[in-house]
Amino acid sequence: MFIFILASAVLLELKVPKDERRDLKDLFPLYTMEQGCLLSKQGDITLCLELTLPELFTDSTEEYEQLHGIWVKAITLLPKGFVMHKKDMFTKEAVAKVSGEQDFLSLSANSHFKGRTKLRHRSFLMLTMQNPSRKPSGSVSSNLLRKHFIEPAALDSRFLTDFLSHAARFERVLSEGSLIKSRRLTEAEILGTKDKNGLLDSHLNLLPLGSSPLLVDIQFKPDFTIGAKKVVTYSLSDTEDLPYNVASFKRYDKYSTDKTILPTSFVASLGILLDCDHSYEQFIVIGDGPQTLKALDQKRRRMQSLSLSGRENAISADAITDFMNESISKGMPPIKAHFHIQAWTEGNMSLEELDTKVAAAISQAGFRPRREDLSAAQLYWAGLPGNEGEIPGNELFDTFIPQATCLLSMETAYRGDGMDIGTRFCDRNGIPLWLDMYDKPRKTGLTSNMGTLVCGSSGGGKSMTVNHILRSQFVQGGHIVVVDIGGSYKAQCELSKGYYFTYEENNPIKFNPFYLPKGTLLDTEKKESLKSLLAALWKQENEDFTRSEYVALSNAVAGYYNYLTINPHEFACFDSFYEYLASDYLTLLEKQGVHERYFDVHNFLYVLRPYYKGGEFDFLLNAKQNLDLLNNRFIVIELDAIKDHPILFPVVTMVVMELFISKMRKLEGQRKVLCVDEAWAAIAKAGMAAFLKYAFKTIRKFNGIPIVITQELDDLVDSPVIKEAIINNADIKILMDMRKYQNKFDKLQSVLGLSEKGKALLLSVNKENREIFIDLGGQSMKVFKNELSPEEYLAYTTEGKERVQVLEYARKYGSMEAGIKVLTQSPIRADNSHSHKD
């Protein structure tokens, strides 16, 4: 099969008249494809792979050492005549939208992020086996300057079989462990289709793989341009320009501390950290080691003989001697390497700005910037996949595999989990992506449960972050139950048309646990929850609850719902239940001759009298609004005003337990979220500790997510409820800025089970940048930025003045959505530039 490439006009001024043009087809060096490999006209064979690399700022120093070792081991397997070409292509593209949902806050997020540019990275690796009979290439003998006939080796099937055997061993070693993954590109991905660019067109036109084909001119003089793109090339091919020392990683000062190191690869500033359109081209050529040493020895002798005529010759001779001694003493055969950066701009920045940016990145990596003008065309042509054998020999330098490997690009940007899957965060550069913390990690084995612990000091962004997570779960169909102290979820509850329960003097908190939605029958679970509630209202914790009393309450509940069936005009609530007890049920007990020592109904009625109409708490169990708790998907119970009340608080916590268990068991297949924000301490004191333990251990079986939010370090360290029940069953940990604990971090690290890598990442979190640390099962740890649209910010804010303002605007303009819309346009707007507060 022959390769047909879009015809591009090549304007050459290298050894040819100025006006002479060449058709790319005449110079094109590739012949055909066989068994997924490119065959060049000079008899070289190339296999094209795409690599999946580790994500930036997620690996420890030990993992970078391991990564370096894998590369060294794989490259060492390559025999003489192989060229490894790693091509990392970075193209800027604009964010179109971040959500496909049509609700108010999702649309606001689309508007907020629209047009933000991100750097798209694809990493390719080409393995080339050169035709043994080919002549070495140079800048003046490049096949860019002449036509070629097809070499016989291009047709030799034995040559291809031998090559594929070596390539398979390389791939196997490279994919050892989980740090790097590789896959072979398909023929369509290499050659392209009528609708999509392949890898060859991607290189020729400097376009992303898979983009629409484009016909452009390529011109090398007076300026290097490809279509409208202006191109600059910086070469790292002279040992004088290289740093004296290289390493497998480099400390990233911005995110490191006095006690921790957050590393990047040695050349990260030339890869994912260089924010412009560019490709980083890396060549490692495996030559004849003994022959190279022989040639170096001849050069050393020549330098020594000329040492009297110049000190530089003596220095060069000593450097060659040191290189040869290291090769012989450590058993490392010399290889040749070349690296260059090709960057381009299409009008979004000037060529001078691009030059400055690239040169600064090269200097930051420890190299001396050297702009390549004379051989830029030849380097571009050698970078064409399948044409690696044409890398000019005069652009290669002698080195060893471990040192050359330090100059490989080793990481990529964060990978998201797909739009509207999980929660939208940003990477540390503000690029939006979606993170699935619950389903995908369980499927892949990163986590075994969905328990979530959120911890951070005041003002660190806990409630803001959890608000965002809850809204994501709600929009994706989840049922949300929040137990809160502080009013952090009122705005979102109203936006979600949820039920908000709180205590105010003129509007006290009220529920109706006796209500059954129309068409719903009394089941065992509902009956048991009502009996537990009635027993708790009647008996104190230190009082016995006998078997006969249990039977009597069971009969009372069953009899009451039979009574409602016969009397459909009666409204189910505590008042009608109490009246049923005082009349029909009391008469029934008397008929049955039930003695008061078995069930003292008069004592029962007396103790429960405060909850009946006219009593002190007659509001609590007689609600006539917000009744369908089972089917409403966003429910907030705010406990701040009653958290110390000896009567109301225990009753409300029991209602919460009954509510969530009912949702958990009856809403099969649907996601349920129980969030306890700062209220866990009070709940634990009220006897709900057992329920929290139950929730964290059990609700995952019912597609449930328990979330607990806490503030103080001592809460984590000293509370047996959190330490034993929650931390041990919370595979998802979301932690805020912990730098204030830097000098006493060991205790916190021990309780949370953080590794040294986790510690380094956590201590790099900067709350001023709205960053949070997310740990999934101790295996995947990353720092994200919780950037919100102004509308989302106002819906989630917990800062006192802002929250009051949001509620005032909601009242003034008739709804929370309308109030937020007006407020975002207000001159005194509270926008997303604020730090997150709790």
C-alpha positions in Angstrom: 0.0 0.0 0.0 1.5 3.4 -1.0 1.2 6.5 1.2 -0.5 9.4 -0.3 0.1 12.7 1.5 -1.6 16.0 0.9 0.6 17.9 -1.6 2.3 20.8 0.1 4.6 23.3 -1.7 8.1 23.3 -0.2 10.0 26.5 -0.8 13.6 25.7 -0.6 16.6 28.1 -0.5 19.1 25.5 0.6 21.5 24.9 -2.3 18.8 25.8 -4.8 17.7 29.0 -6.6 15.4 31.3 -4.6 12.4 30.9 -6.8 12.5 27.1 -7.2 9.7 25.1 -5.6 9.6 21.4 -4.8 6.5 19.2 -4.6 6.5 17.4 -1.3 5.6 14.1 -3.1 9.0 14.2 -4.9 10.9 14.5 -1.6 8.7 12.4 0.6 11.0 9.8 2.3 8.4 7.1 3.2 7.5 4.2 1.0 4.7 2.1 2.5 3.3 0.5 5.6 3.7 -3.2 6.5 2.3 -4.9 9.7 1.6 -1.5 11.2 5.1 -0.2 10.6 6.4 2.7 8.3 9.0 1.7 5.7 11.2 4.4 4.3 12.6 4.5 0.9 16.1 4.1 2.4 15.1 0.8 4.0 14.4 2.0 7.6 11.5 0.6 9.6 9.6 2.6 12.2 7.0 1.5 14.8 4.8 4.4 16.1 3.5 4.3 19.7 1.4 6.6 21.8 2.4 6.9 25.5 0.3 7.6 28.5 2.6 9.3 31.0 2.3 10.1 34.7 0.5 13.3 35.6 2.4 16.4 36.6 2.8 17.0 40.4 1.6 13.5 41.3 4.9 11.5 41.6 7.3 11.3 44.4 11.1 11.5 44.1 11.2 7.7 44.4 8.7 7.3 41.6 10.8 9.6 39.3 13.8 7.4 40.1 11.8 4.3 39.2 10.5 6.0 36.0 14.1 6.9 35.0 15.2 3.3 35.7 12.4 1.9 33.4 13.5 4.1 30.6 17.1 3.2 31.0 16.3 -0.5 31.1 14.1 -0.3 28.0 16.6 1.7 25.9 19.5 -0.5 27.0 17.7 -3.4 25.2 17.9 -1.6 21.8 20.6 -3.0 19.6 23.0 -1.1 17.3 21.3 0.7 14.5 18.1 1.7 16.5 16.9 5.3 16.9 14.4 6.1 19.6 12.5 9.3 18.8 10.2 10.6 21.5 7.9 13.4 20.3 5.9 15.4 22.8 3.5 17.7 21.1 1.8 20.5 23.0 -1.0 22.5 21.3 -3.1 25.3 22.8 -6.8 25.0 22.5 -9.7 26.9 23.9 -12.2 25.5 26.4 -15.6 25.4 24.7 -17.8 24.3 27.6 -17.3 22.4 30.8 -20.8 20.9 31.2 -23.6 19.6 29.1 -26.2 20.3 31.7 -28.7 23.1 31.3 -29.3 24.2 34.9 -28.5 27.7 36.1 -25.2 27.0 37.7 -23.9 24.7 35.0 -24.6 27.3 32.4 -22.8 29.9 34.5 -19.8 27.7 34.7 -19.7 27.3 30.9 -19.8 31.1 30.6 -17.0 31.5 33.2 -14.6 29.1 31.6 -15.4 29.7 27.9 -12.4 30.7 25.9 -9.8 29.7 28.6 -6.9 28.1 26.8 -5.4 24.8 27.8 -2.3 23.0 26.7 -3.2 19.7 25.0 -0.4 17.1 25.2 0.1 13.9 23.2 3.2 11.9 23.6 4.5 9.7 20.8 7.4 7.4 20.5 8.9 6.1 17.3 11.3 3.2 17.3 13.4 3.1 14.1 15.7 0.3 12.9 18.0 1.8 10.3 19.0 0.0 7.2 22.6 -1.3 8.0 23.8 -0.3 4.5 22.5 3.3 4.7 25.0 6.1 4.7 25.1 8.4 7.8 23.0 11.6 7.3 24.2 15.1 7.8 22.8 18.6 7.5 24.1 18.9 3.9 23.2 15.4 2.9 19.6 15.3 4.2 17.0 13.6 2.1 15.1 16.8 2.3 17.5 18.0 -0.4 17.3 15.1 -2.9 15.1 12.4 -4.2 15.7 8.8 -3.2 15.2 5.4 -4.9 13.8 2.5 -2.9 16.4 0.5 -1.1 16.2 -3.3 -1.4 16.1 -3.6 2.5 12.7 -1.9 2.4 11.4 -5.1 0.8 13.1 -7.6 3.0 10.6 -9.4 5.3 13.3 -10.9 7.5 14.5 -7.4 8.4 10.9 -6.5 9.5 10.5 -9.7 11.6 13.8 -9.0 13.5 12.7 -5.4 14.1 9.3 -6.3 15.6 11.0 -8.8 18.0 13.2 -6.1 19.4 10.3 -3.6 19.5 8.1 -6.0 21.5 10.8 -6.4 24.1 11.2 -2.6 24.4 7.4 -2.2 24.8 7.2 -4.9 27.4 9.9 -3.3 29.6 8.6 0.2 29.1 5.1 -0.8 30.4 6.4 -2.6 33.5 4.5 -1.3 36.5 1.9 1.3 36.2 3.9 4.5 35.5 3.9 4.3 31.7 1.4 2.8 29.3 2.0 2.4 25.5 -0.2 1.4 22.6 0.6 1.0 18.9 -1.0 3.6 16.6 -3.3 2.2 13.9 -2.7 2.8 10.2 -5.5 5.4 10.1 -3.9 7.3 13.0 -0.6 7.4 11.3 -1.7 8.1 7.7 -4.9 9.9 8.5 -8.2 9.8 6.7 -10.1 12.3 4.6 -11.6 13.8 7.7 -8.8 13.6 10.2 -5.1 14.3 10.3 -2.8 11.4 11.0 0.5 11.5 12.8 2.4 12.4 9.6 0.1 15.3 8.7 0.2 16.4 12.3 3.9 16.7 12.2 4.0 18.3 8.7 1.3 20.9 9.5 1.9 21.3 13.2 -1.7 20.4 14.0 -3.1 18.1 16.7 -3.6 14.4 15.8 -7.2 13.9 14.7 -7.8 17.5 13.6 -9.3 18.4 10.2 -6.8 18.2 7.3 -5.4 21.4 6.1 -3.5 22.3 2.9 -0.6 24.6 3.6 2.7 25.8 2.2 6.0 25.1 4.0 8.7 27.7 3.7 12.2 27.6 5.3 13.7 30.9 4.1 13.9 33.8 4.9 11.7 32.7 7.8 10.5 29.2 8.8 6.7 29.2 8.3 4.1 26.5 7.9 1.0 28.1 6.6 0.2 31.0 8.9 2.4 29.6 11.7 5.8 31.2 12.4 8.2 28.6 13.7 11.4 28.8 15.8 13.7 26.0 16.6 16.0 25.7 19.6 18.6 23.0 19.6 20.1 21.2 22.6 22.8 19.4 20.7 26.1 20.9 21.9 27.6 19.7 25.1 28.7 23.2 25.8 25.1 24.2 26.1 24.1 21.4 28.5 24.1 21.7 32.3 27.1 20.2 34.2 24.9 17.8 36.1 21.6 16.2 35.2 19.2 14.2 37.4 16.1 12.0 37.2 14.0 14.8 38.9 14.2 18.4 39.9 12.8 20.1 43.0 9.8 22.4 42.1 10.4 25.3 44.5 6.9 26.8 44.2 5.3 23.7 45.8 8.1 22.5 48.0 8.7 23.4 51.6 11.7 23.2 54.0 10.6 19.7 55.0 9.2 18.3 51.7 10.2 18.1 48.0 7.6 18.1 45.3 9.5 17.1 42.1 9.1 17.3 38.4 11.2 15.8 35.6 14.5 17.5 34.9 13.1 19.1 31.7 9.5 19.8 32.8 10.0 23.4 31.9 10.5 22.3 28.2 7.4 20.2 28.2 4.1 20.6 30.0 5.2 23.7 31.9 6.1 25.6 28.7 2.8 27.4 27.9 2.9 27.8 24.2 2.4 25.7 21.0 5.5 23.6 20.7 6.9 20.1 20.3 9.8 18.7 22.3 11.8 16.3 20.0 14.1 13.8 21.7 16.4 11.4 19.8 18.6 8.7 21.2 20.7 6.9 18.6 22.2 3.5 19.5 25.4 3.3 17.5 28.6 1.1 17.5 29.9 1.6 21.0 33.5 0.3 20.4 33.7 2.2 17.2 32.6 5.4 18.9 35.2 4.9 21.6 37.9 4.3 19.0 36.9 7.5 17.2 36.9 9.4 20.4 40.4 8.1 21.3 41.7 9.3 17.9 40.1 12.7 18.6 41.7 12.8 22.1 45.2 12.1 20.6 44.7 14.9 18.1 43.7 17.3 20.8 46.6 16.3 23.0 49.0 16.8 20.1 47.6 20.3 19.6 47.5 21.2 23.3 50.6 23.4 23.1 48.9 25.6 20.6 45.9 26.3 22.9 44.7 25.6 26.4 41.2 24.7 24.9 42.7 21.6 23.2 44.1 20.3 26.4 40.8 20.8 28.2 39.0 19.0 25.4 41.4 16.1 25.5 40.9 15.8 29.3 37.1 15.8 28.9 37.3 13.0 26.3 39.6 11.0 28.6 37.1 11.4 31.5 34.2 10.3 29.2 36.1 7.2 28.0 37.2 6.3 31.6 33.6 6.5 32.8 32.4 4.3 29.9 35.0 1.7 30.5 34.9 1.7 34.4 31.0 1.6 34.6 30.5 -0.7 31.6 28.3 1.9 29.8 28.6 2.0 26.1 28.4 5.5 24.6 25.3 6.5 22.6 24.4 9.6 20.7 21.6 12.0 21.5 19.9 15.1 20.2 17.1 17.3 21.6 15.3 20.3 20.2 12.3 22.4 20.7 10.1 23.5 17.9 7.7 26.3 18.8 5.2 28.2 16.7 2.8 31.1 16.9 -0.1 31.9 14.7 -0.6 35.6 15.6 -1.7 35.1 19.2 1.8 36.3 20.3 4.7 37.9 18.4 7.7 35.9 17.3 9.8 38.0 19.7 7.5 37.0 22.6 7.7 33.4 21.6 11.5 33.5 21.4 11.7 35.1 24.9 9.4 32.5 26.4 11.2 29.5 24.9 14.6 30.8 25.8 13.5 31.5 29.4 12.2 27.9 29.7 15.5 26.5 28.4 17.5 28.6 30.8 15.2 27.5 33.6 16.1 23.9 32.8 19.8 24.7 33.1 20.6 24.9 29.4 22.1 27.6 27.4 19.5 28.7 24.8 20.8 28.3 21.2 18.4 29.2 18.4 18.9 26.9 15.4 18.6 28.6 12.1 21.1 26.7 9.8 19.7 23.2 10.4 16.1 24.0 11.4 14.7 22.5 8.2 16.8 19.3 8.5 15.7 18.8 12.1 12.1 19.4 11.2 12.4 16.8 8.4 14.1 14.2 10.6 11.3 14.6 13.1 8.8 13.2 10.5 7.8 9.8 11.9 9.6 7.2 9.8 12.4 9.5 8.8 14.3 9.4 12.1 17.4 7.9 10.4 17.9 11.3 8.8 18.8 13.0 12.1 22.0 14.9 11.1 25.1 13.3 12.6 26.6 16.8 13.2 23.6 17.5 15.5 24.3 14.6 17.8 26.4 14.5 20.9 28.1 11.7 22.7 26.6 10.6 26.1 25.4 7.6 28.0 21.9 6.2 28.3 21.2 7.2 32.0 22.3 10.8 31.3 20.3 11.1 28.0 17.2 9.6 29.7 17.3 12.5 32.2 16.4 14.8 29.4 13.2 13.0 28.4 9.9 14.6 29.0 8.3 12.3 31.6 5.0 13.8 32.6 1.7 15.2 31.2 -1.3 17.3 32.3 -4.0 16.0 34.6 -6.4 13.6 32.9 -10.1 14.1 33.5 -12.9 11.5 33.7 -15.2 12.9 31.1 -17.7 15.8 31.1 -20.4 15.7 33.8 -18.9 12.6 35.5 -18.1 13.3 39.1 -17.2 16.8 40.2 -15.7 19.6 38.1 -12.4 20.9 39.5 -9.4 22.6 37.9 -5.8 21.5 37.7 -3.2 23.7 39.4 -3.0 25.9 36.3 -6.8 26.6 36.3 -7.7 24.2 33.5 -11.2 22.7 34.2 -11.6 18.9 34.3 -14.0 16.4 35.9 -13.0 14.0 38.7 -14.9 10.9 39.5 -14.1 10.2 43.2 -16.7 7.4 43.7 -17.5 5.0 40.9 -14.4 4.7 38.7 -12.0 4.3 41.7 -14.1 1.4 43.0 -14.2 -0.3 39.7 -10.4 0.0 39.2 -9.6 -1.0 42.7 -8.2 2.3 43.9 -10.9 2.4 46.7 -13.1 -0.1 48.4 -15.7 2.3 49.8 -17.2 5.7 49.2 -16.7 7.1 52.7 -15.4 10.7 52.6 -13.6 12.7 55.2 -13.2 16.4 54.6 -10.8 18.3 57.0 -9.4 21.7 57.1 -9.0 24.8 59.3 -11.6 27.6 59.3 -11.6 29.5 56.0 -9.9 26.7 54.1 -12.8 26.0 51.9 -14.4 22.9 53.4 -18.1 23.8 53.0 -17.5 25.5 49.7 -15.9 22.3 48.3 -18.6 20.1 49.8 -21.3 22.3 48.4 -19.8 21.9 45.0 -19.6 18.1 45.4 -23.2 17.8 46.6 -24.5 19.9 43.7 -22.6 17.7 41.2 -24.2 14.6 42.8 -27.6 16.2 42.8 -27.4 17.3 39.1 -26.4 13.7 38.3 -29.5 12.3 40.0 -28.4 11.8 43.6 -30.5 12.2 46.8 -28.8 14.5 49.2 -29.3 14.7 53.0 -27.3 17.2 54.9 -27.0 17.6 58.7 -25.5 21.1 59.2 -24.5 23.5 61.9 -24.0 27.0 60.4 -26.4 27.4 57.5 -23.8 26.6 54.8 -26.3 24.9 52.4 -29.4 27.2 52.4 -28.8 28.9 49.0 -28.1 25.6 47.2 -31.1 23.9 48.9 -33.4 26.6 47.6 -31.8 26.5 44.1 -32.4 22.7 44.1 -36.1 23.2 45.3 -35.2 21.1 48.4 -36.6 21.0 51.9 -34.7 23.2 54.5 -35.4 22.4 58.1 -34.2 24.9 60.8 -35.4 26.3 64.1 -36.5 29.8 64.5 -38.7 31.3 67.3 -41.4 32.3 64.9 -41.0 29.2 62.7 -39.7 26.3 64.7 -38.4 23.1 63.1 -41.1 20.6 62.3 -41.3 17.1 60.8 -44.0 14.5 60.2 -42.6 11.0 60.6 -46.2 9.6 60.5 -46.9 10.8 57.0 -47.0 8.2 54.2 -47.1 9.4 50.5 -50.3 8.5 48.7 -50.3 4.9 47.6 -47.5 3.9 50.0 -48.1 1.1 52.4 -46.7 0.8 56.0 -43.7 -1.5 55.8 -41.7 -3.2 58.5 -38.9 -0.6 58.3 -41.2 2.4 58.7 -43.0 0.6 61.6 -39.7 -0.1 63.3 -38.5 3.5 62.9 -41.7 4.9 64.4 -41.5 2.5 67.4 -37.9 3.5 68.0 -38.9 7.2 67.9 -41.8 6.7 70.3 -39.7 4.7 72.7 -37.0 7.4 72.7 -39.7 10.0 73.4 -41.1 7.9 76.3 -38.0 6.4 77.9 -34.7 7.8 79.0 -31.5 6.0 78.0 -31.1 4.5 81.5 -34.7 3.2 81.6 -35.5 -0.4 80.5 -37.8 -1.0 77.5 -39.5 -4.4 78.0 -40.7 -6.9 75.5 -44.3 -6.3 76.4 -43.9 -2.6 75.9 -42.4 -3.3 72.5 -45.4 -5.5 71.5 -47.8 -2.8 72.7 -46.2 0.0 70.7 -46.1 -2.3 67.6 -49.8 -3.0 68.0 -50.4 0.7 68.5 -48.6 1.7 65.2 -50.3 -1.0 63.2 -53.7 -0.2 64.7 -53.3 3.5 63.9 -52.6 3.0 60.2 -55.6 0.6 60.0 -57.6 3.4 61.6 -56.4 5.8 58.9 -57.5 3.4 56.2 -61.0 3.3 57.7 -61.0 7.1 58.2 -59.3 8.6 55.2 -60.3 12.1 56.2 -57.9 11.9 59.1 -54.4 13.5 58.5 -51.5 11.3 59.5 -49.5 13.2 62.2 -48.6 12.8 65.9 -51.8 14.6 67.0 -54.1 12.1 65.3 -51.9 9.3 66.5 -52.1 10.6 70.1 -55.9 10.9 69.8 -56.1 7.3 68.5 -54.1 6.1 71.5 -56.3 8.0 74.0 -59.5 6.6 72.5 -59.6 3.6 70.3 -56.4 2.0 71.4 -57.0 2.6 75.1 -60.4 1.0 74.7 -58.8 -2.0 73.0 -56.2 -2.4 75.8 -59.0 -2.4 78.4 -61.0 -5.0 76.5 -57.8 -7.2 76.3 -57.2 -6.7 80.0 -53.6 -5.5 79.5 -52.2 -4.7 82.9 -50.3 -1.4 83.4 -47.2 -3.3 84.6 -47.0 -4.7 81.0 -47.8 -1.5 79.3 -48.6 1.7 81.2 -50.6 3.5 78.6 -51.5 6.4 80.9 -47.8 7.0 81.7 -47.1 6.8 78.0 -49.8 9.4 77.1 -48.6 11.7 79.9 -44.9 11.7 78.9 -45.8 12.3 75.2 -48.4 15.0 76.0 -45.9 17.9 75.3 -45.8 16.8 71.6 -49.6 16.9 71.3 -51.4 20.1 70.3 -51.2 22.7 72.9 -48.1 21.2 74.3 -44.6 22.8 74.5 -43.4 20.9 71.5 -46.6 20.4 69.5 -44.9 21.8 66.4 -42.2 19.1 66.2 -44.0 16.1 64.8 -47.1 17.7 63.2 -45.7 19.3 60.0 -48.2 19.8 57.2 -45.6 21.0 54.6 -42.4 19.5 53.2 -43.8 16.0 53.8 -42.5 13.8 51.0 -39.0 13.4 52.4 -38.5 10.1 50.6 -38.8 11.6 47.1 -37.4 15.1 47.6 -33.7 15.0 46.5 -32.2 17.8 48.5 -32.9 17.9 52.2 -31.0 20.0 54.8 -31.4 19.8 58.5 -29.8 22.8 60.2 -29.2 22.2 63.9 -27.3 25.2 65.2 -30.2 26.6 67.2 -31.1 23.3 68.9 -27.7 21.5 69.1 -27.7 21.9 72.9 -31.5 21.3 73.5 -32.0 18.2 75.6 -35.4 17.3 74.0 -35.4 18.7 70.4 -31.9 17.6 69.4 -32.2 13.9 70.1 -35.6 13.7 68.4 -34.4 15.5 65.3 -31.3 13.2 65.0 -33.6 10.2 65.2 -35.7 11.7 62.4 -32.6 12.1 60.3 -31.6 8.5 60.9 -35.0 7.3 59.9 -35.1 9.5 56.8 -31.7 8.4 55.5 -32.2 4.7 56.2 -35.6 4.9 54.4 -34.0 6.5 51.3 -31.1 4.0 51.5 -33.3 0.9 51.4 -36.2 2.1 49.3 -34.4 4.0 46.5 -32.7 1.1 44.9 -30.0 1.9 42.4 -30.1 5.6 43.1 -27.2 7.5 44.6 -27.7 8.6 48.2 -25.4 11.1 50.0 -25.4 11.7 53.8 -23.3 14.8 54.7 -22.6 15.7 58.3 -21.0 19.1 58.4 -19.4 20.0 61.7 -22.5 18.5 63.5 -20.8 15.1 64.0 -19.5 16.0 67.5 -22.9 17.0 68.8 -24.5 14.0 67.0 -22.0 11.7 68.6 -22.9 13.1 72.1 -26.6 12.6 71.4 -26.1 8.9 70.9 -25.8 8.9 67.1 -22.3 7.6 67.1 -23.5 4.1 66.4 -25.4 5.4 63.3 -22.3 7.1 62.0 -20.3 3.9 62.3 -23.1 2.0 60.6 -23.3 4.6 57.8 -19.6 4.5 57.0 -19.5 0.7 57.1 -22.8 -0.2 55.4 -24.3 2.4 53.1 -21.8 1.7 50.3 -23.8 -1.5 49.7 -26.8 0.7 48.9 -24.9 3.1 46.5 -24.6 5.5 49.4 -21.9 8.1 50.1 -21.2 9.2 53.7 -19.4 12.5 54.1 -18.2 13.9 57.4 -16.6 17.4 57.6 -14.5 18.5 60.5 -12.2 21.4 61.3 -9.7 20.8 64.1 -6.7 18.6 64.2 -7.7 17.4 67.7 -11.0 16.2 66.3 -9.1 13.8 64.1 -6.6 12.7 66.6 -8.7 12.5 69.8 -12.2 11.4 68.7 -12.7 7.6 68.8 -15.7 8.0 66.6 -13.8 9.7 63.8 -10.6 7.8 64.2 -12.1 4.3 64.4 -15.3 4.5 62.5 -14.8 7.2 60.0 -11.1 7.4 59.0 -10.8 3.7 58.7 -13.8 3.5 56.4 -13.2 6.7 54.5 -11.1 5.9 51.4 -11.7 9.4 50.0 -10.0 12.1 52.0 -10.3 15.8 51.0 -7.9 18.0 52.9 -7.4 21.7 52.9 -4.4 23.9 53.6 -2.5 22.2 56.5 0.7 24.3 56.4 0.0 25.7 59.9 0.5 22.1 61.2 3.8 21.7 59.3 5.9 21.5 62.5 3.6 19.0 64.2 2.5 17.1 61.1 3.7 13.6 62.2 0.6 12.9 64.4 -1.8 14.0 61.7 0.1 12.0 59.1 -0.1 8.9 61.3 -3.8 9.2 61.9 -4.7 9.9 58.3 -2.3 7.2 57.0 -0.5 9.6 54.7 2.6 8.5 52.8 5.6 10.8 52.5 4.4 11.5 48.9 1.0 12.5 50.4 2.6 14.7 52.9 4.6 16.6 50.3 1.5 17.1 48.2 -0.7 18.2 51.1 1.9 20.7 52.4 2.0 22.2 48.9 -1.7 23.2 49.0 -2.3 26.9 48.9 -5.7 28.0 50.1 -5.2 31.5 48.5 -5.2 29.6 45.2 -8.4 27.7 46.4 -6.4 24.4 46.3 -7.5 21.2 47.9 -5.8 17.8 48.3 -7.7 14.7 47.3 -6.5 11.2 48.3 -8.3 8.2 46.7 -7.5 5.1 48.7 -3.9 6.1 49.4 -3.1 5.3 45.8 -4.1 8.3 43.8 -3.2 11.7 45.4 -3.6 15.0 43.6 -4.0 18.7 44.4 -6.9 20.4 42.6 -8.1 24.0 42.4 -11.8 24.5 43.3 -12.4 27.4 41.0 -16.0 28.4 40.7 -18.1 30.8 38.5 -19.3 33.9 40.3 -22.8 32.4 40.4 -21.5 29.2 41.9 -19.5 31.1 44.4 -22.5 33.1 45.6 -24.6 29.9 45.9 -22.0 28.2 48.0 -20.5 31.1 50.0 -20.4 30.7 53.8 -18.8 34.1 54.5 -21.1 36.0 56.8 -21.7 39.3 55.0 -21.9 37.6 51.6 -24.4 35.0 52.8 -26.6 37.7 54.2 -26.4 39.7 51.0 -27.3 36.6 48.9 -30.4 35.9 51.1 -31.5 39.5 50.9 -31.3 39.6 47.1 -33.2 36.3 46.9 -36.0 37.8 49.0 -36.0 41.0 47.1 -36.1 39.5 43.6 -38.3 36.5 44.3 -36.0 33.5 44.1 -32.5 32.5 44.8 -31.6 32.2 41.1 -32.9 35.7 40.3 -31.2 37.2 43.3 -27.8 35.7 42.4 -28.2 36.8 38.8 -28.7 40.4 39.9 -26.0 40.2 42.5 -23.3 39.0 40.0 -24.0 42.1 38.0 -24.0 44.4 41.0 -21.3 47.0 41.5 -20.8 45.6 45.0 -20.7 42.1 43.6 -19.2 39.3 45.7 -17.4 37.3 43.1 -15.1 34.4 42.8 -12.0 36.4 43.5 -12.6 35.9 47.2 -10.8 33.3 49.2 -13.2 30.5 50.2 -14.6 30.8 53.7 -16.3 28.2 55.8 
